Amino acid sequence: MSTLNEEMADVRSEVDDVRTQLREEVPECFEFDVTVGNITYNANSNSVSVTVEPSSQAREQLSEQLGGVNVRTDGMLEFEFRLTESSRE
């Protein structure tokens, strides 16, 4: 039987793996450069929230894609991913 400390270490490791995966995969969802900000785990809802902000080059990239229009990139987006359990073999 594992101890509480071992179980908490396993959870921390799994959350760290999810954070790493989100830092790698979320920017691929955009056609311009973004910076992944805070990634927080909410144990009550078993979810991970990710904030995404346009990078310093995003305005230029978006302007080029849209034919030279002026682009404002104030603010950030926040995504919440609910975690599900999968059976391990």
C-alpha positions in Angstrom: 0.0 0.0 0.0 1.4 3.3 -1.0 1.7 6.2 1.4 0.0 9.6 1.0 3.3 11.2 0.2 3.9 8.7 -2.7 0.4 9.3 -4.0 0.9 13.1 -3.9 4.2 12.8 -5.7 2.5 10.7 -8.4 -0.2 13.4 -8.8 2.4 16.2 -9.0 4.3 14.3 -11.6 1.2 13.7 -13.7 0.2 17.4 -13.4 3.7 18.4 -14.4 3.4 16.1 -17.5 0.1 17.8 -18.4 1.7 21.2 -18.0 4.6 20.3 -20.3 2.2 18.8 -22.9 0.0 22.0 -22.8 3.1 24.3 -23.2 4.1 22.3 -26.3 0.6 21.8 -27.9 -1.5 24.9 -27.2 0.7 27.3 -29.4 0.1 24.9 -32.3 -3.6 25.8 -32.2 -2.9 29.4 -33.4 -1.6 30.7 -36.8 0.4 33.4 -35.0 3.0 33.3 -32.2 1.5 33.0 -28.7 3.0 32.7 -25.2 1.6 30.2 -22.8 1.3 32.0 -19.4 0.0 30.5 -16.2 -1.0 26.9 -16.0 -3.0 26.1 -12.9 -4.5 22.9 -11.6 -7.8 23.0 -9.8 -8.3 19.8 -7.7 -11.9 20.6 -7.0 -13.0 20.3 -10.6 -10.0 18.2 -11.7 -9.2 20.7 -14.4 -6.2 22.7 -15.7 -6.5 26.3 -16.8 -4.1 27.8 -19.3 -3.7 31.5 -20.2 -2.4 32.4 -23.6 -1.2 35.8 -24.8 -0.2 36.9 -28.2 3.6 37.2 -28.5 5.4 40.5 -29.5 5.4 39.3 -33.1 1.7 38.4 -33.2 0.5 41.8 -34.4 2.9 41.8 -37.3 2.0 38.3 -38.3 -1.8 38.9 -38.1 -1.4 42.2 -40.0 0.4 40.4 -42.8 -2.2 37.6 -42.9 -5.1 40.1 -43.1 -3.6 42.2 -45.8 -1.9 45.0 -43.8 -4.7 46.0 -41.5 -3.9 47.4 -38.0 -4.3 44.7 -35.3 -4.7 45.2 -31.6 -3.6 42.3 -29.4 -4.6 43.5 -25.9 -5.7 40.9 -23.4 -5.4 37.1 -23.1 -7.3 34.0 -23.6 -8.0 31.4 -20.9 -8.7 27.8 -21.6 -9.9 25.2 -19.1 -9.2 21.5 -19.8 -11.1 18.9 -17.7 -9.0 15.9 -16.9 -10.3 12.4 -17.3 -9.0 9.1 -16.0 -7.8 6.5 -18.3 -7.1 2.9 -17.5 -3.5 2.0 -17.6 -2.4 -1.4 -18.8 
